[in-house]
Amino acid sequence: MRIDQVLPSLVGRDAIGAHTINIKRALEERGIESHIYFSTSTPDVTALGHPIIEVTTPVPDRYVMYHASIGSPVFDTVIHLPDPIVVDYHNITPTRLIDRWEPAVGHELSLGRRQLAQLAPTCVLGLADSAYNERELIDLGYSPTSVAPLLIDMRQAHESPDPTLLARLEEAKSSSGGPVLLYVGKISPHKAPHDLVAMLAAYRELYGPGATLTIVGSPIGDRYIAALHDYIAAIGLTEAVNFAGSLSAAELEAHWAVADVFVTASDHEGFCVPLVEAMGHRLPVVAYATAAIPETVADAGLLLTSKKPIAFAAAVNRVVEDVALREQLVSAGEARLDAYDLATATEAFMKALLGGIERLRSES
């Protein structure tokens, strides 16, 4: 038996990319041949896979795992393969949350959801990295399905923070005299950083003008980020919101080191890796409780049923001011990391994947 993986793009510093590479490694450690096929890749991982056209070469007794996360022409190759198809679903954002701002991205999302539905009748096994995502597969008619965790080393040793940047951030924090709130992720309307800005405005009004918000990540397009900058300027917070952009690992470590609270107001997440990264950096979490976020966070953060700015700001201030609560959340986050330990997750993933395939083979 051989299990190959297909995804639109293999990216080194990316959750799905790391997950795919770790699956390949785990399969090979179990004596199962595995290859990765992609349409595009970043230079650091290109040698780990093959161009998508090569997956069409016939291989006896092969299963093909398709990583579904967005619409892609790669799907047209996968659906015409003669091999049994396994889907590993990483969630596709509902188009309605993005289309108004970034129609091109909305088109890719709509395409991805149509493609996901198209695979349901012929897919032999549906895997999902959260119970929330599994429910979406079941609703589309996938059967059998199973939750199979992301294979990412959440406990890996962190790089040393960039010393120059760290010194500059510490000086800025000292000058402002208030807490640093941190968001890490794509700058996208569905992740709602605009709601974090509204919360920051309320926080500065109610609890002190020194609070700042750092947004780490790249925008998904031009329209939303422009509107976000205009909004920030209109309410007089340009100096209080720091857009850090896409960072190196050492630069990101500097931002983790100076932050006081990790915040997210996202309207839709299938898992949300930065939440777990925050736990790994002993940073308390305050998050809007929607989609898979409660499943990911569990008791390791304050989960909010409302994003109203005053209520959100009050929750953040509790974490900043209440030392006992802060320590409780940090401790819960460290314990929560056990659920995402790479070795544990690998065993669970392999059980779901290989156990599912074994059942299929025994029934055929």
N, C-alpha and C positions, 0 to 999 in steps of 0.2 A: 504494500500500500504506500501511496505517496500523497502528501497533502501540500498543494501549492496555494499561495495567497496572491490576490489581485487587488490593487487599489489605484485610484486615479493618480496620486502623487505620493512619492516616498520622501519625507522631509525629516532630516536628522533631528532637529530640535522641535519636535512635535509629538503630542501624546499618541496619536494613531501610528505615527512612524515608529516610535520606540516600542509600542505594543506589538506591531507587526514583526519587528526584528526579534523581539523576545519570544514570540511564538515560534518563529523559525528555529531559534536556538533551543527551545524546550523540546520541539519535535525531534530535532537531530540528536539531542541527548538521549532520547528514547528510541533511537535507531530508525526513525522515520524520515525519509528523504523529503525535503521541502525547499521550494524555490519561491522567490518574490518577483512579481511582474508589475510594472507600472508604466504610465504614460509619460510622466515627468519625475524628476528627482533633484535633490540638492547634491552638489558635488561630493559632500562628505559621506554620502551613503550610496552613491550610484553603483559602486562595485558590489554592493550586497544584493543586487537584483538584476533583472533583465528587461529589455523593452517589451511592451505589451504584445507586440506581434508574435513573439516567440511562444506565448502561451497556447497558440493555436496548433502547435506541433503535437500530434497525438501521443498520449502516454498511457500505457495500460494501468488499470486499477488505480486511477487517480481521483482524488477529491479536490475541488477548487473552492477556496474560501474567499468570498468577496466582501471587502470592507465597505459598508454603505454609510456615507456621511454627507454626500452632496451629489447632484446630478452630474453625469460625466459620459462622454463618448465611450469610455472604457466599458461601460455596461453593455453596449451593443456587441462587443467582443465576447463578454462573459456569457450572455444569455444564449448565444449560438454554440457554445461549447458542448460537446457530447458528454462531458463528465458530470457526475452529481455535484450540485452546488450547495455549499454551506454559506449562509449570510451571517456576518458579524456586524451587528447594527450599532452605530455610535451616535445615533440621533440626527435628525434633519429638522432644523428650525422651521416652524410654520411660516409660510410665505407672508401671511398677513402682518407679521411683526417687522418685516424688513422692506417689503415691496414698495411702499410709499416713498421711502428714502433712497433705496438703491435697487431700481428695477432689474438691473442686470443680475445682481445677486439673487433677487427674488425669483428670476427665471430659472437659475440653477437649482434653487431649492424646490421649486414646483416640479422641475424635471426629475430631481432626486426622489421625491415622494411618488411620482408616477412610476418610476423605475422600480422602486421598492415594492410597490403593489404588484407590478408586473411579474416579479420574481416569485411571489408567494405560492402560486399553484405548483411550481416545479421544484422549489427549494426543498432539500431533504432534511435540513436542520437549521433552525434560526437561533442564533446566539445574540445576547444583548448585554451591555456592560452595566445595566442597572435594571431593577424590577420595573421602573417606569418605562424604559425602552422596550422591555419584553412585552409589556401590555400593548404598546403600539404594534408590535409584530403580531400578537394574537388578534388584535382588532382587524388587521389586514388579512387574516386567514392563515398565517404561518403555523405549521404544526409538524413535528414537535418543536418546542422552544425551551430555552434554558438561560438562566443568568450566568454569565461567565465574565469574571472581573477583568478590568484593564491590567495589563502586565507592564507596570511602570514601577521603577525602583523609588518608592516614596521615601525610603529611609537612606538614600544614598548620601554620602558625605558631601557637604556643600563646599563649593569653592570659596576661597577667601574673598571678602568684599574688595572691590576696587578701592585702594587706599585713598587716592586723590578724590574720587567721587564721594566716598564715605565721609571724609573730612569736610567737604563742601556741604553735604546734606546735614551733618551734625551742626555745623555752624548756622545754617539756615533755620534749623529747628530751634536752636537756642535763641536766635534773634526773634523768631515769631512768638515764642513763649507758649505755644499750644501744641496739642497732639497732632501727629501725622496720621492721616487715614489713607489706606492704600487699597487700590483696585488693580488687579492684574487680569488681562484678558483682551479680546478683540474690542475695538471701539466700534460698537454696532448698536443700532437702535433697540434691538431685542435684549441687549444686555443693560440697557437703560442707565448709562453713566449720567444722563441728564437728571435722573432722580437722585443720584448721589450728590450732584451739585446743589440741588434744591435742599437736600438734607444738610449739606455743609453751610448753606446760607442760614438755615434755622439754628444750627449749632453755634455759629459765630454770634448770632444775635442773642441767644439764650445763655450760653455757657462761656463765651469768651471769644474775642476776635482773632486770637492767634492760631486757631485750628486751620490746617491745610489739607488738601486732597491731592494725592499723587495718582495719576492714571498711567499705567504701564501697558503698552500694547500698540498695535498698528490699526489704523482704520480700515474698514472693509470697502470703503469708497470715498468719494469726495463730498457728497451732498450732506450727509449727516454730520461729519466732523466739522464742516463749515458752520452749520447751524448750531452745533454745540459750542463752538468758539464764540459765535454771536450772542448766544444766550448767556454765557459766562460774563462776557463784556457788559451786556445790558444790565446785569444785576451787580456789577462792580466787584467781581471776584477774580479778575484776570491774574492778579498777583497771588491769589490763594490756591489756584489750581495749577498743578505742575503736570504737563504732558511730557512724560519721559521718553515716549517712543518705544521702539523695539530694541532691546538691550542684550548685551553679552551676558553670560552667566555671572561673571564677577560684578558687573554693573547692577544686575538684578539683586544680587546678594546685598549690595550696599543699601538698596531700598528696603529689602526685608529687614535689615538690621536696625534702621531708624524708625520704622513704622510702629505705631501703637495699636492699631486695630485694622483688620482686614474687613472690607465692606463690599457687598455686592447687592444690587437691586435688580438683577436680571429677571426678565419675564419668562425665560425658558432655558432650561439646562437639562441635558440628558445624563450628565454626571457632574461636571465642573471640577476639573483637576486642580485649579488654583486654590480651591477650598482646602484640599488635602495638603497642598504645598504650604499653605499658611499654618496648618497644624504642625507640619514638620519644622517650621521656623518658630514654634512656640508663640504664635501670634493669635490672639483671640479673634473670633469671627462674629460678625453681625450680618445676617443675610435675610433677604426676603424669601419666605417659605413658599416656593412654587416649584412645580415640575419635580425633578429628581433631587433638588437641593436638600429637603429634609432627610431623604434617604442617605445622601452623602455625608451630611453634617452630623446627624443623630443628636447626641447631647453635647457635642463639642463646640457649640456656638449659640448665640441668641438668634432664634428664628422668629421673624416678624410676619404677622398676617396682614399688615398694612404698610404701605410705603409713604404714608403721609409724612411730610418733612419733620414736623414737630415730634411725632412719635418715634420716627427713625433716629432723630438727633438725640432724643432722651435715652434710647437704648444704647447708642454709642457712648453717651456720657456716663451711663452706668458702668460700662466696661472700663472706661478711662479712670473713673474715680473710685470704684469699689475694688479694692485690692483683693479681697477674698473671692469675689466673683471672677475676677480676672484669673487668679490662680486656679480656680475650679475649672474654668473653660480651657486653660492651657493644659491642665492635667488630663481632662477629658479628651482633648485633641491628641495628646501623646498616646493615650490608651486606644483611641480610635485608629491610630496608625497601624495597630496590629492587624486590623481587618484588611489593610492595603499592603501588608508585607509582601514583597515580590515572590518569595518562595511559597508562601501560603496561597497567594493569588494564582501562581503558576499551577500548583496542584489542583486548585479548583477549576481553572480553565481547562486543563488537560482532561480532567474528569468529565466535564461537560462536553467537550469536543470529541474525545476518543470514546467515551462511554456512549455518546449519541450515535457515533458512526458504527460502533460495535453492535448496538441494537439493530441498526438498519441492516447490517450485513447478516446478522443471525436470522432476520425476518425474511430476507430475500432468497 
